[in-house]
Amino acid sequence: MSITPLMPVYPRCGVRPVKGEHCHLISEDGTRYLDFASGIAVNLLGHSHAGLIGAIQKQAETLMHVSNLYGSPQGEALAQKLVDATFADTVFFTNSGAEAVEAAIKTARAYHQSEGGDSNRFELITFNNAFHGRTMATISASSQEKMHKGFSPLLPGFKYVEFNDLEGAKAAIGPHTAGFLVEPIQGEGGIRVGTPEFIEGLRQLADEHDLMLVFDEVQTGVARTGTLYAYEQYGIEPDIMATAKGIGGGFPLGACLATEKAARGMTFGTHGSTYGGNPLAMAAGSAVMDAVANEDFLAQVREKGERLRSRLEQFIGNYPELFEGVRGMGLMLGLKMKGEPRPFMVHLRDNHQLLTVAAGDGTLRLLPPLVIGDVEMDEFFEKLSAGTADYEES
Ligand SMILES: *Cc1c(COP(=O)(O)O)cnc(C)c1O
């Protein structure tokens, strides 16, 4: 037998973390890495946040899991925090981002297919190079063929349009259109920021045609961009939104948020999840919200994001043959490279113990924990400088 016990769907690298300390990971062999990946925008409080650990420990000792057949004081508490802090009136908890997007897709379809709606409307317009997860519905929602190969038939009901192409989105609206599903900033796709005209235009089109504007804020959400959710920076609100990644701070948790109107089809018995919103997950989510959903924390993310960005812009000016520019918002930044980002990511990782994430569109993603301090920022630039200097030579 040659297949590995872990199903070989990931090309795993040689870094084998066994411990996390604030913004660092320590590998099995004792090597320390500076973590500018954060488990892909998950560990926003770093790796050893006392508040998050304490909340999980305390809840684990008290009550870990009960069925959604029972009342949930823990779920009500976190849902209330999210409702208070966002556009939403109601929340469905999931265990992952893909499930949160699934719930969002179902909510958008059910809006039209419930009483008073138009049952012929089921199609979501999505955008090229989007990433929405790896379930059948969420790969079908993405135009990326590499995710489809071997898994046909796809789920019907998605139409792909170029990202940031408002005219294209408008032209794609037809009698079956239920709404738009969009990442305000494409993460996996290469930190491509939605233009204000595009995002505001989608809101306007949705209003004109009674469509659901569904935001996938799985990566952009939970303070990552310097506001609790990225939609706030566009001065508009979605009807439905998926959130996950950072919201559990490392504990598997996601949620689908919606307005009362958008959730009109999500009635008793229409959706469910065994684990979704269990007390342990709710304790983690509440601890994260308590830490990040305040102006003080958000202002710090914006300030650090601006500092990281301006230092990066200054830095890449010295290497015009290697880097093209810096993109993103807050602490969700991308370094657009002239060549492929992957070999540079590997070089920084293996030779300078700096962890970053390669993304689409020739971009290297920088996703530090939101709690980074000056010391870690300086360490990042030391590693980046040294790594760029000897990458140039090689
Ligand atoms: C990561 C991601 C997902 C999928 O989340 P999982 O927890 O891996 O299922 C969906 N949408 C976006 C924008 C993401 O970045």
The ligand as a MOL file (V3000), in Angstrom:
LIG
                    3D

  0  0  0     0  0            999 V3000
M  V30 BEGIN CTAB
M  V30 COUNTS 15 15 0 0 0
M  V30 BEGIN ATOM
M  V30 1 C -11.4880 29.7310 3.1340 0
M  V30 2 C -12.6470 30.2680 2.3950 0
M  V30 3 C -13.8490 29.5350 2.2640 0
M  V30 4 C -13.9880 28.1200 2.7420 0
M  V30 5 O -13.8420 27.9810 4.1210 0
M  V30 6 P -13.5800 26.5150 4.7390 0
M  V30 7 O -13.6160 26.7590 6.2190 0
M  V30 8 O -12.2560 26.0420 4.2240 0
M  V30 9 O -14.6810 25.6460 4.2790 0
M  V30 10 C -14.9110 30.1310 1.6240 0
M  V30 11 N -14.8180 31.3840 1.1410 0
M  V30 12 C -13.6920 32.1190 1.2550 0
M  V30 13 C -13.6660 33.5090 0.7210 0
M  V30 14 C -12.5630 31.5860 1.8750 0
M  V30 15 O -11.4420 32.3010 1.9570 0
M  V30 END ATOM
M  V30 BEGIN BOND
M  V30 1 1 1 2
M  V30 2 1 2 3
M  V30 3 2 2 14
M  V30 4 1 3 4
M  V30 5 2 3 10
M  V30 6 1 4 5
M  V30 7 1 5 6
M  V30 8 2 6 7
M  V30 9 1 6 8
M  V30 10 1 6 9
M  V30 11 1 10 11
M  V30 12 2 11 12
M  V30 13 1 12 13
M  V30 14 1 12 14
M  V30 15 1 14 15
M  V30 END BOND
M  V30 END CTAB
M  END
